[in-house]
Amino acid sequence: MTQSAKRFFWMVCGCIALGLGIAGYILPLLPGTVFLLIAAFCFSRGSERLHNWLITHKHLGPPILDWTNHGAIPRRAKILATLMMAAAILASYLMHAPIPVIIAQAIILPLVCLFIWSRPIGPNP
């Protein structure tokens, strides 16, 4: 694979992740910041200009920089993630998901919550 093909690949992946990240700020079930982090990663390999634009963007840049510089997750995101995980377990139960699925969720999702809540809130609360 040529260098320009690799850059193109990373730029396409970055654009897809950016689109999903922006959609995540509109749609409540889509994790916007995660996709913005993926977009920043992809753009750092595909386009320095797009990477710089993303991390300096007025609205999209702060959550990326909070995670990159401080490992921080905003309080609102922590609360929303916790509520969505609880809703996922409840929905699985109400839809009569297989017991192993519910047990796996009941073990894994609280551990994910523990990780999320152990992260600092960051300088931009």
Disulfide bonds with the S-S distance in Angstrom:
none
